[in-house]
């Protein structure tokens, strides 16, 4: 569906400037003509990193907006900014040091301004995705304890606007439960999407997946799910081109959504623990996670 450009570090935060219309602007936006920019951020991303990605866009107002933020903080006013952690994305009070770092990042990125308003995000190699979630559904096999499923894999994307203080307008979350198999594995998804009434800005929501085979974790399967709405649940299958009886398996996922004000794709990524598949003489296609 999309060609991915690999990078050595996660570049999961995408921000770009978009002119706010009356339909797109949140109720808390500043006065007409004020500096502002839209952001879309995923877990684990900093505000300075977000600014670095925003400021390279043609016509960017990010530098001017960050300067407005600094003035407000210097005069004792509170400015909220989005920060991504391992547990999601949160709005936190900005410090002067943090904003000065963001301004330096904006100026550096602005000097290398690109020519494309809409660009594909760069993500790390799926082998390097963080492990999220936990084993569940305990079973005993050949006297040892295992988990039959990998559960509670969390994903979160947040979109909003800074004008100059930042406000979340869209919060999109998802969880996966993975049941691994020697040739076909199944993932069950659930999710929620909160947004301003009548105006969801995330679209084309879907998962991209990879299957890694053997101890060496060779890629032996990849694909994309159909698009779905954020407030929904469902299942999808991940396949392997190799017979994984008596071998190892792992899956990696990117939770994708297109943030309309930015005209850009936004990802959050994670992978499972490595599973062990039963041998053929067990008469089973099941794979298990060591407990």
C-alpha positions in Angstrom: 0.0 0.0 0.0 2.8 2.4 0.9 6.5 2.3 0.5 8.2 2.6 3.9 11.5 4.4 4.4 13.6 2.9 7.2 15.4 5.0 9.7 17.8 4.2 12.6 15.6 5.9 15.1 11.8 6.1 15.6 10.3 9.0 13.8 6.7 8.3 14.9 5.7 11.9 15.4 4.5 13.8 12.4 3.5 17.5 12.5 2.7 19.8 9.6 1.1 23.2 9.3 -2.4 23.5 8.0 -4.5 26.6 7.7 -7.3 26.3 10.3 -10.8 26.6 9.0 -13.8 27.4 11.2 -14.8 23.7 10.9 -11.3 22.5 11.9 -10.4 24.9 14.7 -11.1 23.7 18.3 -13.2 26.0 20.5 -10.2 26.8 22.6 -8.1 28.1 19.6 -6.6 31.6 19.8 -7.7 34.7 18.1 -7.9 34.8 14.3 -4.5 35.2 12.7 -2.5 33.8 15.7 0.5 31.5 15.1 -0.6 27.9 15.3 0.2 24.4 13.9 -1.4 20.9 14.0 0.4 18.0 15.6 0.0 14.2 15.5 2.1 12.3 18.0 2.5 8.7 19.1 3.8 7.0 22.3 7.5 7.6 23.1 7.9 10.9 21.2 9.1 14.2 22.7 7.7 17.6 21.9 11.1 18.8 20.6 11.2 15.8 18.3 7.7 16.7 17.1 8.7 20.3 16.4 11.7 19.0 14.4 9.4 17.2 12.0 7.0 20.1 11.7 9.4 22.8 10.9 10.6 21.4 7.7 7.3 21.9 6.0 7.0 24.8 3.5 5.2 27.8 5.0 5.7 26.4 8.5 4.5 28.6 11.4 6.1 26.3 14.0 9.1 28.5 14.8 6.9 31.5 15.4 4.5 29.5 17.5 7.3 28.2 19.7 8.6 31.7 20.2 5.1 32.7 21.3 5.2 29.8 23.8 8.5 31.0 25.2 7.2 34.5 25.7 4.2 33.1 27.6 6.3 31.0 29.9 8.7 33.8 30.6 5.8 36.0 31.7 4.6 33.3 34.1 1.8 31.8 32.0 1.3 28.1 31.6 1.8 26.4 28.2 0.8 22.8 27.7 2.6 20.6 25.2 2.1 16.9 24.1 4.7 14.4 25.4 4.8 10.7 24.5 5.8 8.1 27.0 5.9 4.3 27.1 2.4 4.5 28.5 0.9 6.8 25.9 0.7 10.6 25.2 0.0 13.3 27.7 -0.4 17.0 27.8 2.2 18.5 30.3 3.3 22.0 31.3 6.2 23.1 29.2 9.4 24.3 30.8 11.6 27.1 29.4 14.4 24.7 28.8 12.2 22.3 26.8 10.8 25.1 24.7 14.3 26.5 23.9 15.3 23.0 22.8 12.2 22.9 20.6 13.0 26.2 19.1 16.5 25.1 18.2 15.1 22.0 16.6 12.6 24.0 14.6 15.3 26.3 13.3 17.5 23.4 12.4 14.7 21.6 10.5 13.6 24.8 8.9 17.0 25.2 7.3 16.5 21.8 5.6 12.9 22.5 4.5 11.5 20.0 2.1 9.2 20.5 -0.9 6.5 18.0 -0.1 3.5 18.9 2.0 2.3 15.3 2.1 5.1 12.8 2.9 5.3 9.3 4.0 6.5 8.8 7.6 9.8 7.0 8.3 9.6 4.1 10.8 12.4 1.9 12.2 13.0 -1.6 11.1 10.2 -3.7 12.5 12.8 -6.0 14.2 13.6 -2.9 16.4 10.0 -2.2 17.5 9.5 -2.1 21.3 8.0 -5.2 22.9 4.6 -4.3 24.4 1.9 -6.3 26.1 2.0 -9.5 28.2 1.4 -13.2 28.0 -2.0 -14.5 28.9 -4.2 -17.6 28.7 -1.8 -20.0 30.6 -1.3 -23.6 29.5 1.0 -26.4 30.5 2.8 -28.4 27.7 5.3 -31.2 28.4 5.5 -30.2 32.0 6.3 -26.5 31.4 4.2 -23.4 31.7 3.4 -21.3 28.7 1.1 -18.5 27.5 -1.2 -19.4 24.6 -1.7 -15.7 23.7 0.0 -12.4 23.8 -2.4 -9.8 25.2 -3.0 -6.1 25.9 -0.6 -4.7 23.2 -1.4 -1.0 23.5 -1.3 1.6 20.7 -2.1 5.3 20.8 -2.2 8.2 18.4 -3.1 11.7 19.4 -3.8 14.7 17.2 -4.3 18.4 18.2 -3.3 22.0 17.6 -0.9 24.4 19.3 -2.0 28.1 19.3 0.3 28.6 21.2 -0.8 26.3 24.1 -1.6 22.8 22.8 -5.0 21.1 22.8 -5.8 17.5 21.9 -8.6 17.2 19.5 -8.4 13.5 18.5 -7.4 10.5 20.7 -7.2 7.1 19.0 -6.3 3.9 20.9 -6.2 0.2 20.1 -5.2 -3.1 21.7 -4.3 -6.4 20.2 -4.5 -10.0 21.4 -2.3 -12.4 19.3 -2.8 -16.1 19.0 0.3 -17.5 17.1 0.2 -20.5 14.8 2.7 -22.4 12.6 1.3 -21.1 9.3 -1.6 -18.7 10.2 -1.9 -16.6 13.3 -4.8 -14.5 14.5 -5.0 -11.0 16.0 -8.1 -9.7 17.8 -8.3 -5.9 18.0 -10.4 -3.5 20.0 -10.2 0.3 20.0 -11.7 3.6 20.9 -11.7 7.0 19.2 -12.7 10.3 20.9 -12.9 13.4 18.8 -14.7 16.8 18.6 -18.3 16.3 17.8 -18.9 15.5 14.1 -15.3 16.1 13.1 -13.0 13.0 13.3 -9.6 14.0 11.8 -8.0 10.5 11.7 -8.9 8.4 8.7 -7.6 5.3 6.9 -7.1 3.6 10.2 -5.5 0.1 9.9 -2.7 -2.2 11.0 0.3 -3.3 9.1 1.9 -6.6 10.2 5.0 -8.7 9.9 5.7 -12.3 10.7 9.3 -13.2 11.7 10.4 -16.9 11.5 13.0 -19.0 13.2 15.6 -17.9 15.7 17.1 -15.6 13.1 13.7 -13.8 12.7 13.6 -13.9 9.0 10.7 -12.0 7.5 8.2 -14.6 6.2 5.0 -12.6 5.9 3.7 -9.1 5.8 0.4 -7.3 4.9 -2.1 -4.6 5.8 -5.6 -4.9 7.2 -8.6 -3.2 5.6 -9.3 0.2 7.0 -11.7 0.4 10.0 -13.2 3.0 12.2 -11.6 3.7 15.6 -14.6 2.8 17.7 -14.7 -0.9 16.6 -13.4 -4.4 17.2 -12.5 -7.2 14.9 -10.0 -9.9 13.9 -7.4 -10.4 11.2 -4.9 -13.1 10.2 -1.1 -13.0 9.8 0.4 -15.7 7.6 3.8 -17.3 7.3 5.4 -18.6 4.1 7.5 -21.1 6.2 6.5 -24.2 8.1 7.2 -23.2 11.7 6.7 -26.5 13.5 9.3 -26.9 16.2 10.6 -23.4 15.4 10.2 -19.8 16.6 7.8 -17.0 15.7 7.3 -13.3 16.4 4.9 -10.6 15.1 5.4 -6.9 14.7 2.7 -4.3 14.1 2.3 -0.7 13.1 -1.0 1.1 14.0 -1.5 3.6 11.1 -3.8 6.5 10.7 -3.9 9.5 8.3 -4.3 12.8 10.1 -6.2 15.1 7.7 -5.0 18.5 9.0 -1.4 17.5 8.6 -2.0 15.6 5.3 0.3 12.9 6.7 0.5 9.3 8.0 1.0 8.8 11.7 2.2 5.5 13.2 2.6 3.7 16.5 4.6 0.4 16.5 5.2 -2.6 18.8 6.1 -6.3 18.6 5.3 -9.5 20.6 7.6 -11.7 22.6 9.2 -14.6 20.6 7.0 -17.7 20.6 7.8 -21.4 20.3 5.8 -23.6 17.9 5.0 -27.2 18.7 6.6 -29.9 16.6 4.7 -31.7 13.9 4.4 -34.9 16.0 2.3 -33.0 18.5 -0.5 -32.9 15.9 -1.0 -29.2 16.6 -0.4 -26.0 14.7 -0.2 -24.0 18.0 2.7 -21.8 19.0 3.2 -20.7 22.6 5.0 -17.9 24.5 7.4 -19.0 27.3 6.1 -18.0 30.7 
